[in-house]
Amino acid sequence: MKTLIRTVALAAVAAIMLPALASAADYPAPANPGTPSPRPGGSATLKVCKKGGKYKTIQAAVKAARSGDTIKICDGVYKEAATTTQSVQIEGAAKNRIKLVGNVKDPSKVVIDAAGKLNGVIINSANDVTLQGMTAKNYFSNGFFAVNVNGYVMDRLRANGGPKTGDNSYGLYAFNSIGGTMTNDEAYYNTDAGFYIGQTPVQVKKKRTIVKNISSWGNVLGWSGTNMRYVTITKSAFFNNGTGVVPNALTSELYPPEEDNVIADNDIYWNNYNYYRGSAFPKVTPGTGGIPYPVGIGLLLFGGRNQTVSNNRVFGNWGAGIGLIEQLTMDHSGTGYDHSQPVGAEPWKLKDNRVTGNIMGNGGKDLNGRDLAYDGSGSGNCFSDNKLSAGVENTPEFTTVAFPTCNPVGAAGPVNTFNGAAQDKAVNWALALAISGAPGETIAQPVTASFGGRFHFPKASD
């Protein structure tokens, strides 16, 4: 009976931990991202200006542009209408390598006001498109969205998700795509995640996606990565979100689990934003049957394989700084997830994840509620050289059995020991939010007034 009770409870907490999924009907059907096209022999520059430009709208310039052309956009607010549901749309191989360039020095001066349309800019089946120096707002689903592409550049973009009417939005989003870069970007007030890379196809010759120097704050999740792979996230900041960074495995998208990702040299802090008590966007309606998302977690691996979490500075997250838990809702019978084309056996398991060299607690000035939390599931998961804070608990208590030391890179990982009590405790953290509307078993710690010129959200401690 205890096992049955735990199973039911764990299913509930797993649902809590799932990022919301935007309706599949909102998006183009998955297609082969293809291969990059040869660089064209010549290219042109098209100019978009409200006054004095040949093109008065961005979409008119996109329609006229050929592969490799550059479209320069003058400062201003643009309300576009590529279709009745899309604002700016760049679609098909004929638009490969187009560059859409706004104000690189100040992206806030070139604004795409989606006015309730699904996306600010959507790139569909056009490879190596560049979006640079612009802001998207008032989008129903996503600010900047790349789907079915091989290569893209999203640089110096801003995605302001609120206030708006959508329930499932991302700031910057790449789906069913290969490679690409997101650099020097900012996303805030999105009701799902500021940034999202998902459903990355498996590749024999792996092409990594590089994410660098981004800032994600004021979102339900700072980063969501369902079934993402070959992604490196570095030198970025995730703060004042409900949860900071959540790579995860789901069967609602193809190719679970997430794997071969590197999350290194980032600042992950103050992710205690209880958006259920007040936010810049409408009340969140979760895509998980009405159960809230967790609040107070810096980084959470929800399933996943061969991921490295290293040399991050993780502090001021009042639930836990870094957590690992198996994917609890996936059908463990071995057949119930076949529709998602899983990669390898037992895609719900944590396997060969390395948590190393992370610095917790900001030198004692911004303590996490708990530094580390791990349910002991899976195999080969390890923890080494993390600087933990004195007097701060871990779940379970820190021992080399609960948090085994890493072997040298390339060697087999250590044995892991499942801890049902630790998993039960995680259940209680999450369920408390659903019951009381307050983060469950978070531990409010002293915090500094500011960090790097950034300040706490007034609602972050509610």
N, C-alpha and C positions, 0 to 999 in steps of 0.2 A: 504493500500500500504506500509506503514512504516513497518508493521509486516512482509510482504512478503520480503521486502528489508533486514530486520534484519535476517530473516530465511536463505536467500541465503548467506548473509555475515557470519553468524554464522556457516553455513555448511563449508564454506571455512576455517575459523579459526580452526574449529575442525579438519579438515584434516591436517592443519599445526601442530596441537598438537599431532597427532598420531605418535607413533614410527613406523619405517618401519618394515615390516614383511618379513622374509626370505621366499623364495618360499617353499610352502608345499611339492613340489616334492623332495626337498632336504632331507626330514626327514622321518623316519619310521612312519607308520600309528599309531595313538594313540591306545593303548591297555591297558588292566587292569593292573595297577602297581603291583597287587598281594599282598601277605603278606610276611613278612620276613621269611626266612627259618631258621630251627634250626641250631645252630652253630655246625659244624662238629666236630667229635671226635679228629681228628688229622689234622695237616697241614704241608706243606713243604715250604722251602724257595728256590726260583729259582733265579739265578743270570744272569744278562744281562751285558756283557762287550764286547767292540770292540776287546779287547785282553784278553785272559785268562779266559773268561767266557764260560760256557756251551752253552749259547744262545748269538748269535751275534745280534739278533733283538728283540725288545720288543714284537712284534706280535708272534714270535715263542714261547716265554715264555708264553704268554697269551694262546696260543693254547694248550700248555702242562699242564697248571695250572688247578687244581681242586678247587672246592669251598673251600674257607678259606685259600688258599695258599698266600704267600707273594712273590712278584717279586721285587728284588732289582736291581736298574739300576745304573751302573757306570757312572761317568761323561763322557760327550761326546755329539755330535750332531747326532740325529737319524732320518734318512729319511725312514719312514715306508711305507708299502704297503699292508695293510690287504686286500683291494680290489682295483680296479682301481679308486675308488672315496673316499675311507677312508684310513686314515693313521693308527691309532691304534683303534681296534674295540674289545670291551668286550661285549659279547652278550649271553643272555640266562641264565636260572636258574643254569646251570652247572658251571657258573662263579660267582655265588653269593659269596659275602664276600671276593673276591680277593682284595689284597692290592698291588698297584703299587707305589713303593717308590723310589724316586730319591735322590737328595741331599737336605735334610731338612734344613741344615744350609745356603745353597746358591743355591736356585732353578735355578739360571741362568746357572749353570754348567751342568745341564741335559736338553737338548733342543730337543724338537720334532719339526722338520722342516717339516711341512705338504706339502710343495712344491706345493701349489695350490690345494691340495685335500680338500674336504669339511670341515673336522674336524681334529683337532690335536688328540684328543681322544674322542670316542663316547662310552657311556655305554647305552645299549639298553636291557631292560627287565632282567637285572642282579641286584639284590638287595644288598644294603649295601656294595657296592664297594668303596674302598678308593683310591683316587689319591692324592699324596703328594710329594712336593719337586721337581717340574719340570716347565719348560717354554714351551709354544707353540707359534709358529710363522708361518707366510706364509700360514695360513689357509684361505680358500675361504669363509667359513660360520662361524664356531665357533672354539674357542680354545679348550675348554673342555665342553662336552655336555652330559647330562644325560636325558634319555627319557624313560617313561614307567617303572619307578623304584619306589620301596618302600624303602627309605633310601639310602643315599650316603654321602661320606665325600670328600670334595674338600678343601684341606688344603695346604697352602704355594705354591700356583700355581701362575704363571705369564702368562698373555695372551697379546702378542704384536700383534696387528691387522694390523700394517702397516710397510712399504708399501706393498700393495698387490693388487689383482685384483677384489676381491669380493665387492659387493655393500651392502650386508645385513649381517653384522657379529656381533657376540657377543663374548665377551671374555670367560665368564663362564655362562652356560645356563642350566637350569633345566626345563623340559617341561612335562606336564601330569604326574607329579611325586608327591609322598607323602613323607613328612618329609625331612630329609637331613640337612647337614651343609655346609656352606661356611665360612672359617675362614682364616685369615692371608694371603689373596690373593690380587693380584694387576692386573688391566686390563687397557690397554691404547691403543689409536689410533684405536679404533673400529668404523666402519662407521654406526653402529646403537647404541649399548649400551655396556658398559663395562661388566655389569652384568644383567642377566634377569632370572626371575622365572615366568612362565606363565602356564595358563590352569590347575590350581591346582584342582583336583577333590574334590567335597564336601564330607565331612567325618562326620559320626555320632560321632565317638570318634576322636576328632581333634588331629592331630599329627603336631606339629609346626615345621617349618623350621627355623633354627637359622643362621643368617648372622652376623658375628662379626669380627671387626678389618680388614676390607677390604679397599682398596684404589682404587678409580676409577677416572681417569683423562685423558684429551685429547681425549675424545670420543664425538660423537654426543650427546648421553645421558649417564649420569653416571650410572643410574639404570632405567630399564624399567620393569614393572611388569603387563603384560596384564592378567587380570582375575586371579591374584595371590591371595591366601588366606592362613591364618594361618602362616604368615611370620613375624619374628621379625628381624629388621635391627638395629644394635646398635654398638656404639664405632667405627664407620667407617668414612671415609673421601671421599667426592665427590667434586672435585674442577677442575677448568679449563676445564669443559665440556661445550657443548652448553647449555644444561639444566641438572640440577643435578640429581634429583630423580623424576620419573614420574610413579607412579602406575596408571593404566588405565583400562577402560572397553571397550572391542571391541567384535563385533559379528563374526569377522573372526576367532576367537578361541572359544572353548567351555567354558561354565559355567560363562558368565558374570553376575555380575560385579566383580571387585576385592573387597575383604572384609576381616574383622577380621585381619588386619595387624597392627603392631606396628613399628613405626620409631622413635627411641628414642636415645638421647645422641650421636648424630653424629655431625660432622663438615661439613657444606654444604656451600661452598664459591667460589667466583670468577668464577661462571659458566656463562661466557660471551664469550666463545670461538667461534668466527665467522669463522667457518671452510670453509665457502664459499669464504673467502678472502685469504685462505692459510692454508694448513694442512699437516700432515705427511702421509695422505692417498689420493688417487685420489679424484677428485671432487665428492661429494655425489650426488647420484641420488635417491631422496626420493621415498618411496613406496606410496606416497600420490598424485600422479598425477602431479608431478613436482613442488609442492609447498614446500618451505623450512620449516624446523623445527624452533621452537622458539629459540631464543638466549637470555640469560640473566635471566633465571628463576632458583631459587634454588631448590624448591620443588613444584610440581604441582599434586594435586589430580584431575584426569580427570574422574569424576564419582566416585562411590565407597561407601561402607557402613562400619560402625563400625570400623573405622580406628583411631588410635591414633598417633598423631604427637606431641611429647613432649620432652622438655629439650634438644632440638638441638641448636647448635650455628650456626646461619644463617647470613652470611654477604657478602658484596661485590658483590651481584648479582644485576646487573643494571636494570633489568626489574622489578622483584619482588622477595622478599625473599621466601614467602610461598603463593601459590595460590590455590584456589578451584573453579572448574567450572563444570557444569553438562556435561555429554556426549552428545554432540550436534548432532552428525551424526547418532546415533542409531534411527531406526524407532520407533516413539512414538505411532504408531497405536495399538500396542499390539500384532501384528502377524508377522511383517516383520523380526523378529529376532529369530523365533522359532527354526530354524536350528542350532542355537548355544546352545540350551538347557539352557536357562537363569535360574538363581537361583532367585526365587521370582518374584514379580510384579515390573514393572517399573525399570528395571536394569540400566537405564541411569541416575537415580537420585542420587544426593548426599544425604546420610542419616546417621545421628548419628555419624558423624566424629568429633573428639575432637582435638583441636589445643591448647596445654597448655604448659606453662612454657618454651617456646622457648626464647632464648636470641638473639636479632637482633643487627647487626651493630658492633660487636666486640668492645664494649665500646666507640663507636663513631669514631673508627679509620678506619673501612671499612664499610661504610654505604651501605645498599641496595638502589636501585632506589626507591622502595616502599617496605615497610615491609610486609604488608598483602594485598592480593587481593582476593575478593570473590564476586561472582555474586548474592548471596542471594538465590540461588535456593535450592530446596529440603526441608528437614525437620530435625530438631534435631541436626543440625551442630552448633558447639559452639567454643568459644575462651575465654580462661581464663589465667591470670597470665603470659602473654607473655610480655617480656621486650622490648618495642618498642623504637626506637631511636627518640630523640627530633629533630624536624625540618624535619623529613622524612615523606612523604605523604603515605597514604593508599588508596586503591581503593575498594569501595568508601571511603569517609571521615570516620574516625573511630568514630562510635557511638555504643551504646549497641543494637540499632536496626539493624544496618548493620552487626555487629559482636557480636551476643548475648553471654552472659556469660553462662558457662557450669553449669548445675545442678550436684548434687552429682552423682558419678558413680552408675549406677543401676536405677536412676530415669529417667523419660521421658525427652527427650531433649527439648530445647526451640523452639519457633516458628521462622521460617526464613522468611525473606521478600525479594522477588525477586527484583533485581535492574537492569533494562534494560540498563540504562546508563553505569553501570559498565561493563556489558557484552559487550556492544558496544565498550567500550574503549579497552577491551581485544582484540576484533576483529581488531581494528586499530593497536595495537602493532604488532600483528602477520602478518597482511597483508603488513605492511611497509617493512618487510624483503623480501617478494616476489617481491615488486615493485622496491625497491632501492638497494637490496643486503646488506643493513645495518640493524642492529636490530632496531625495531620500538619503538619509544618513550622510549628508555632506558635513564636512567639518570646517566651519568658518575660521580662517586663520588671519593673523595680521597681514596687511598688505601695504606696499609703498603707495604714495599718492599718485605717482606717475612712473612710466617706464618708456624711455625713448621718445618722450614728448606725447605719449598716449595716456589716456585717463580711463578710469573705471566707468562703466555704465552705471547710472543711478539705480537701475533695476537689477543689476547683476547679483545682488546679495539677497533679494527677496525670496 
